[in-house]
């Protein structure tokens, strides 16, 4: 992990914390979600997604995850993607 910190001189420096932080085991990180940031989503689509989520009583995150899972399952059924877990 890289961290920025201010030195006493007021200069911003980059410090590596790799050696002091224990690395998580692989199975611990597999179950955790990741973070995605999307840019340049058309405003009209964002507005419609908010409305669709509200109508279904879901968060936008839940709506997007449901749509993504559905698309992936569709591609798996067609044989275009390997079957997931």
N, CA, C and O atoms as a GROMACS GRO file, in nm:
protein
  340
    1UNK      N    1   0.084  -0.117   0.000
    1UNK     CA    2   0.000   0.000   0.000
    1UNK      C    3   0.089   0.123   0.000
    1UNK      O    4   0.187   0.129   0.074
    2UNK      N    5   0.056   0.218  -0.079
    2UNK     CA    6   0.133   0.342  -0.085
    2UNK      C    7   0.056   0.451  -0.016
    2UNK      O    8  -0.065   0.464  -0.035
    3UNK      N    9   0.123   0.529   0.062
    3UNK     CA   10   0.057   0.638   0.133
    3UNK      C   11   0.136   0.766   0.114
    3UNK      O   12   0.259   0.764   0.106
    4UNK      N   13   0.065   0.876   0.107
    4UNK     CA   14   0.128   1.006   0.101
    4UNK      C   15   0.136   1.063   0.242
    4UNK      O   16   0.045   1.041   0.322
    5UNK      N   17   0.240   1.133   0.273
    5UNK     CA   18   0.247   1.203   0.401
    5UNK      C   19   0.332   1.329   0.383
    5UNK      O   20   0.420   1.336   0.298
    6UNK      N   21   0.302   1.426   0.465
    6UNK     CA   22   0.376   1.550   0.459
    6UNK      C   23   0.499   1.540   0.547
    6UNK      O   24   0.491   1.498   0.663
    7UNK      N   25   0.610   1.579   0.492
    7UNK     CA   26   0.734   1.581   0.569
    7UNK      C   27   0.739   1.712   0.646
    7UNK      O   28   0.662   1.804   0.619
    8UNK      N   29   0.830   1.721   0.741
    8UNK     CA   30   0.842   1.842   0.823
    8UNK      C   31   0.874   1.965   0.738
    8UNK      O   32   0.851   2.078   0.780
    9UNK      N   33   0.928   1.942   0.619
    9UNK     CA   34   0.960   2.054   0.532
    9UNK      C   35   0.837   2.103   0.454
    9UNK      O   36   0.844   2.202   0.381
   10UNK      N   37   0.726   2.033   0.470
   10UNK     CA   38   0.605   2.071   0.397
   10UNK      C   39   0.595   2.010   0.259
   10UNK      O   40   0.505   2.042   0.182
   11UNK      N   41   0.689   1.921   0.227
   11UNK     CA   42   0.690   1.856   0.095
   11UNK      C   43   0.613   1.725   0.105
   11UNK      O   44   0.631   1.648   0.199
   12UNK      N   45   0.528   1.702   0.009
   12UNK     CA   46   0.452   1.579   0.005
   12UNK      C   47   0.540   1.466  -0.049
   12UNK      O   48   0.599   1.479  -0.156
   13UNK      N   49   0.549   1.358   0.025
   13UNK     CA   50   0.630   1.245  -0.021
   13UNK      C   51   0.546   1.118  -0.022
   13UNK      O   52   0.441   1.112   0.042
   14UNK      N   53   0.593   1.019  -0.094
   14UNK     CA   54   0.526   0.892  -0.107
   14UNK      C   55   0.601   0.789  -0.025
   14UNK      O   56   0.723   0.776  -0.038
   15UNK      N   57   0.529   0.716   0.060
   15UNK     CA   58   0.594   0.619   0.147
   15UNK      C   59   0.532   0.482   0.123
   15UNK      O   60   0.410   0.470   0.114
   16UNK      N   61   0.615   0.381   0.113
   16UNK     CA   62   0.568   0.245   0.092
   16UNK      C   63   0.548   0.176   0.226
   16UNK      O   64   0.635   0.179   0.313
   17UNK      N   65   0.433   0.112   0.242
   17UNK     CA   66   0.402   0.042   0.366
   17UNK      C   67   0.397  -0.109   0.343
   17UNK      O   68   0.344  -0.183   0.426
   18UNK      N   69   0.452  -0.157   0.230
   18UNK     CA   70   0.446  -0.300   0.199
   18UNK      C   71   0.508  -0.386   0.308
   18UNK      O   72   0.452  -0.488   0.346
   19UNK      N   73   0.622  -0.344   0.359
   19UNK     CA   74   0.694  -0.429   0.454
   19UNK      C   75   0.625  -0.434   0.590
   19UNK      O   76   0.641  -0.534   0.662
   20UNK      N   77   0.549  -0.332   0.629
   20UNK     CA   78   0.490  -0.331   0.762
   20UNK      C   79   0.349  -0.387   0.765
   20UNK      O   80   0.301  -0.425   0.872
   21UNK      N   81   0.282  -0.395   0.651
   21UNK     CA   82   0.144  -0.444   0.648
   21UNK      C   83   0.142  -0.592   0.612
   21UNK      O   84   0.202  -0.632   0.512
   22UNK      N   85   0.073  -0.675   0.693
   22UNK     CA   86   0.064  -0.815   0.657
   22UNK      C   87  -0.025  -0.833   0.534
   22UNK      O   88  -0.127  -0.766   0.521
   23UNK      N   89   0.014  -0.923   0.446
   23UNK     CA   90  -0.065  -0.948   0.324
   23UNK      C   91  -0.180  -1.041   0.360
   23UNK      O   92  -0.158  -1.142   0.427
   24UNK      N   93  -0.302  -1.010   0.316
   24UNK     CA   94  -0.415  -1.099   0.345
   24UNK      C   95  -0.401  -1.228   0.267
   24UNK      O   96  -0.342  -1.232   0.159
   25UNK      N   97  -0.457  -1.335   0.323
   25UNK     CA   98  -0.456  -1.463   0.254
   25UNK      C   99  -0.549  -1.453   0.134
   25UNK      O  100  -0.643  -1.374   0.134
   26UNK      N  101  -0.523  -1.533   0.032
   26UNK     CA  102  -0.598  -1.524  -0.092
   26UNK      C  103  -0.747  -1.547  -0.070
   26UNK      O  104  -0.829  -1.475  -0.128
   27UNK      N  105  -0.786  -1.646   0.011
   27UNK     CA  106  -0.927  -1.675   0.030
   27UNK      C  107  -1.000  -1.563   0.106
   27UNK      O  108  -1.122  -1.552   0.095
   28UNK      N  109  -0.929  -1.481   0.182
   28UNK     CA  110  -0.991  -1.370   0.251
   28UNK      C  111  -1.030  -1.259   0.154
   28UNK      O  112  -1.131  -1.191   0.175
   29UNK      N  113  -0.953  -1.240   0.049
   29UNK     CA  114  -0.980  -1.132  -0.045
   29UNK      C  115  -1.079  -1.172  -0.153
   29UNK      O  116  -1.142  -1.086  -0.213
   30UNK      N  117  -1.095  -1.303  -0.179
   30UNK     CA  118  -1.185  -1.348  -0.285
   30UNK      C  119  -1.330  -1.314  -0.254
   30UNK      O  120  -1.406  -1.284  -0.346
   31UNK      N  121  -1.370  -1.318  -0.127
   31UNK     CA  122  -1.509  -1.296  -0.092
   31UNK      C  123  -1.545  -1.148  -0.078
   31UNK      O  124  -1.663  -1.113  -0.078
   32UNK      N  125  -1.446  -1.064  -0.066
   32UNK     CA  126  -1.472  -0.921  -0.051
   32UNK      C  127  -1.502  -0.859  -0.187
   32UNK      O  128  -1.446  -0.901  -0.289
   33UNK      N  129  -1.588  -0.760  -0.187
   33UNK     CA  130  -1.619  -0.690  -0.311
   33UNK      C  131  -1.511  -0.591  -0.347
   33UNK      O  132  -1.430  -0.552  -0.263
   34UNK      N  133  -1.511  -0.552  -0.470
   34UNK     CA  134  -1.416  -0.453  -0.517
   34UNK      C  135  -1.487  -0.321  -0.539
   34UNK      O  136  -1.610  -0.313  -0.527
   35UNK      N  137  -1.413  -0.220  -0.572
   35UNK     CA  138  -1.471  -0.088  -0.598
   35UNK      C  139  -1.452  -0.053  -0.744
   35UNK      O  140  -1.342  -0.061  -0.797
   36UNK      N  141  -1.560  -0.014  -0.808
   36UNK     CA  142  -1.556   0.032  -0.947
   36UNK      C  143  -1.607   0.174  -0.950
   36UNK      O  144  -1.702   0.209  -0.879
   37UNK      N  145  -1.545   0.255  -1.030
   37UNK     CA  146  -1.591   0.393  -1.050
   37UNK      C  147  -1.619   0.409  -1.198
   37UNK      O  148  -1.531   0.387  -1.281
   38UNK      N  149  -1.741   0.446  -1.230
   38UNK     CA  150  -1.779   0.465  -1.369
   38UNK      C  151  -1.787   0.613  -1.399
   38UNK      O  152  -1.836   0.692  -1.318
   39UNK      N  153  -1.737   0.651  -1.517
   39UNK     CA  154  -1.741   0.791  -1.558
   39UNK      C  155  -1.815   0.800  -1.690
   39UNK      O  156  -1.830   0.701  -1.761
   40UNK      N  157  -1.861   0.919  -1.720
   40UNK     CA  158  -1.926   0.949  -1.848
   40UNK      C  159  -2.052   0.867  -1.872
   40UNK      O  160  -2.079   0.826  -1.985
   41UNK      N  161  -2.129   0.843  -1.767
   41UNK     CA  162  -2.260   0.778  -1.783
   41UNK      C  163  -2.358   0.889  -1.820
   41UNK      O  164  -2.365   0.991  -1.751
   42UNK      N  165  -2.434   0.872  -1.928
   42UNK     CA  166  -2.527   0.976  -1.970
   42UNK      C  167  -2.626   1.011  -1.857
   42UNK      O  168  -2.678   0.923  -1.788
   43UNK      N  169  -2.650   1.139  -1.840
   43UNK     CA  170  -2.739   1.184  -1.732
   43UNK      C  171  -2.878   1.124  -1.742
   43UNK      O  172  -2.940   1.091  -1.641
   44UNK      N  173  -2.928   1.111  -1.865
   44UNK     CA  174  -3.061   1.053  -1.882
   44UNK      C  175  -3.064   0.909  -1.832
   44UNK      O  176  -3.162   0.867  -1.770
   45UNK      N  177  -2.958   0.832  -1.859
   45UNK     CA  178  -2.951   0.695  -1.812
   45UNK      C  179  -2.943   0.690  -1.660
   45UNK      O  180  -3.006   0.606  -1.596
   46UNK      N  181  -2.865   0.780  -1.600
   46UNK     CA  182  -2.855   0.787  -1.454
   46UNK      C  183  -2.992   0.818  -1.394
   46UNK      O  184  -3.032   0.756  -1.295
   47UNK      N  185  -3.063   0.912  -1.453
   47UNK     CA  186  -3.196   0.950  -1.403
   47UNK      C  187  -3.293   0.833  -1.412
   47UNK      O  188  -3.368   0.806  -1.318
   48UNK      N  189  -3.291   0.763  -1.527
   48UNK     CA  190  -3.380   0.649  -1.545
   48UNK      C  191  -3.345   0.535  -1.450
   48UNK      O  192  -3.433   0.465  -1.401
   49UNK      N  193  -3.216   0.516  -1.424
   49UNK     CA  194  -3.172   0.412  -1.330
   49UNK      C  195  -3.220   0.443  -1.189
   49UNK      O  196  -3.265   0.354  -1.117
   50UNK      N  197  -3.211   0.569  -1.149
   50UNK     CA  198  -3.260   0.609  -1.016
   50UNK      C  199  -3.409   0.583  -1.003
   50UNK      O  200  -3.456   0.534  -0.901
   51UNK      N  201  -3.484   0.617  -1.108
   51UNK     CA  202  -3.629   0.596  -1.106
   51UNK      C  203  -3.661   0.447  -1.101
   51UNK      O  204  -3.746   0.404  -1.023
   52UNK      N  205  -3.591   0.367  -1.184
   52UNK     CA  206  -3.615   0.222  -1.187
   52UNK      C  207  -3.585   0.160  -1.051
   52UNK      O  208  -3.660   0.074  -1.004
   53UNK      N  209  -3.476   0.202  -0.988
   53UNK     CA  210  -3.440   0.149  -0.856
   53UNK      C  211  -3.546   0.186  -0.753
   53UNK      O  212  -3.583   0.104  -0.669
   54UNK      N  213  -3.593   0.309  -0.758
   54UNK     CA  214  -3.695   0.355  -0.663
   54UNK      C  215  -3.825   0.278  -0.681
   54UNK      O  216  -3.888   0.239  -0.583
   55UNK      N  217  -3.865   0.256  -0.806
   55UNK     CA  218  -3.989   0.182  -0.834
   55UNK      C  219  -3.981   0.041  -0.777
   55UNK      O  220  -4.080  -0.011  -0.725
   56UNK      N  221  -3.863  -0.021  -0.788
   56UNK     CA  222  -3.846  -0.158  -0.738
   56UNK      C  223  -3.806  -0.162  -0.590
   56UNK      O  224  -3.792  -0.271  -0.534
   57UNK      N  225  -3.788  -0.046  -0.528
   57UNK     CA  226  -3.751  -0.042  -0.387
   57UNK      C  227  -3.610  -0.092  -0.362
   57UNK      O  228  -3.581  -0.151  -0.258
   58UNK      N  229  -3.521  -0.068  -0.458
   58UNK     CA  230  -3.382  -0.113  -0.449
   58UNK      C  231  -3.289   0.007  -0.457
   58UNK      O  232  -3.328   0.117  -0.493
   59UNK      N  233  -3.164  -0.019  -0.422
   59UNK     CA  234  -3.061   0.083  -0.443
   59UNK      C  235  -3.014   0.072  -0.589
   59UNK      O  236  -3.038  -0.030  -0.654
   60UNK      N  237  -2.949   0.175  -0.637
   60UNK     CA  238  -2.894   0.169  -0.773
   60UNK      C  239  -2.790   0.057  -0.780
   60UNK      O  240  -2.780  -0.013  -0.880
   61UNK      N  241  -2.714   0.041  -0.674
   61UNK     CA  242  -2.614  -0.066  -0.670
   61UNK      C  243  -2.682  -0.202  -0.689
   61UNK      O  244  -2.636  -0.283  -0.770
   62UNK      N  245  -2.791  -0.227  -0.617
   62UNK     CA  246  -2.862  -0.355  -0.629
   62UNK      C  247  -2.918  -0.373  -0.769
   62UNK      O  248  -2.914  -0.483  -0.824
   63UNK      N  249  -2.971  -0.266  -0.827
   63UNK     CA  250  -3.024  -0.272  -0.963
   63UNK      C  251  -2.916  -0.306  -1.064
   63UNK      O  252  -2.936  -0.390  -1.152
   64UNK      N  253  -2.800  -0.241  -1.052
   64UNK     CA  254  -2.689  -0.266  -1.144
   64UNK      C  255  -2.635  -0.408  -1.127
   64UNK      O  256  -2.606  -0.476  -1.226
   65UNK      N  257  -2.620  -0.453  -1.002
   65UNK     CA  258  -2.571  -0.588  -0.978
   65UNK      C  259  -2.666  -0.693  -1.036
   65UNK      O  260  -2.622  -0.792  -1.094
   66UNK      N  261  -2.795  -0.671  -1.019
   66UNK     CA  262  -2.895  -0.763  -1.073
   66UNK      C  263  -2.888  -0.768  -1.226
   66UNK      O  264  -2.891  -0.876  -1.285
   67UNK      N  265  -2.877  -0.653  -1.289
   67UNK     CA  266  -2.868  -0.648  -1.435
   67UNK      C  267  -2.739  -0.713  -1.485
   67UNK      O  268  -2.741  -0.785  -1.585
   68UNK      N  269  -2.629  -0.688  -1.417
   68UNK     CA  270  -2.501  -0.745  -1.456
   68UNK      C  271  -2.502  -0.897  -1.440
   68UNK      O  272  -2.454  -0.969  -1.527
   69UNK      N  273  -2.556  -0.944  -1.330
   69UNK     CA  274  -2.564  -1.088  -1.306
   69UNK      C  275  -2.652  -1.154  -1.412
   69UNK      O  276  -2.619  -1.262  -1.462
   70UNK      N  277  -2.763  -1.090  -1.448
   70UNK     CA  278  -2.850  -1.143  -1.552
   70UNK      C  279  -2.781  -1.153  -1.686
   70UNK      O  280  -2.796  -1.253  -1.757
   71UNK      N  281  -2.706  -1.051  -1.722
   71UNK     CA  282  -2.634  -1.051  -1.850
   71UNK      C  283  -2.526  -1.159  -1.852
   71UNK      O  284  -2.508  -1.227  -1.952
   72UNK      N  285  -2.454  -1.174  -1.742
   72UNK     CA  286  -2.349  -1.275  -1.734
   72UNK      C  287  -2.410  -1.415  -1.744
   72UNK      O  288  -2.356  -1.501  -1.814
   73UNK      N  289  -2.522  -1.439  -1.676
   73UNK     CA  290  -2.590  -1.569  -1.684
   73UNK      C  291  -2.636  -1.597  -1.827
   73UNK      O  292  -2.627  -1.710  -1.875
   74UNK      N  293  -2.686  -1.495  -1.894
   74UNK     CA  294  -2.729  -1.510  -2.034
   74UNK      C  295  -2.612  -1.552  -2.123
   74UNK      O  296  -2.627  -1.642  -2.206
   75UNK      N  297  -2.497  -1.489  -2.106
   75UNK     CA  298  -2.379  -1.524  -2.185
   75UNK      C  299  -2.326  -1.664  -2.150
   75UNK      O  300  -2.276  -1.735  -2.237
   76UNK      N  301  -2.339  -1.703  -2.023
   76UNK     CA  302  -2.299  -1.838  -1.982
   76UNK      C  303  -2.388  -1.943  -2.048
   76UNK      O  304  -2.339  -2.046  -2.095
   77UNK      N  305  -2.519  -1.917  -2.053
   77UNK     CA  306  -2.613  -2.011  -2.115
   77UNK      C  307  -2.585  -2.027  -2.264
   77UNK      O  308  -2.603  -2.136  -2.319
   78UNK      N  309  -2.542  -1.920  -2.329
   78UNK     CA  310  -2.510  -1.925  -2.472
   78UNK      C  311  -2.375  -1.990  -2.497
   78UNK      O  312  -2.339  -2.017  -2.612
   79UNK      N  313  -2.298  -2.015  -2.391
   79UNK     CA  314  -2.166  -2.076  -2.405
   79UNK      C  315  -2.058  -1.977  -2.439
   79UNK      O  316  -1.947  -2.017  -2.477
   80UNK      N  317  -2.087  -1.848  -2.428
   80UNK     CA  318  -1.988  -1.746  -2.460
   80UNK      C  319  -1.895  -1.714  -2.342
   80UNK      O  320  -1.787  -1.657  -2.360
   81UNK      N  321  -1.938  -1.750  -2.223
   81UNK     CA  322  -1.857  -1.733  -2.103
   81UNK      C  323  -1.853  -1.866  -2.027
   81UNK      O  324  -1.950  -1.940  -2.032
   82UNK      N  325  -1.743  -1.897  -1.959
   82UNK     CA  326  -1.741  -2.019  -1.877
   82UNK      C  327  -1.835  -2.000  -1.757
   82UNK      O  328  -1.853  -1.888  -1.709
   83UNK      N  329  -1.893  -2.109  -1.712
   83UNK     CA  330  -1.983  -2.104  -1.597
   83UNK      C  331  -1.908  -2.057  -1.474
   83UNK      O  332  -1.795  -2.100  -1.449
   84UNK      N  333  -1.972  -1.968  -1.395
   84UNK     CA  334  -1.912  -1.916  -1.272
   84UNK      C  335  -1.934  -2.011  -1.156
   84UNK      O  336  -1.984  -2.122  -1.173
   85UNK      N  337  -1.895  -1.966  -1.039
   85UNK     CA  338  -1.907  -2.047  -0.916
   85UNK      C  339  -2.049  -2.083  -0.887
   85UNK      O  340  -2.077  -2.151  -0.788
   0.00000   0.00000   0.00000
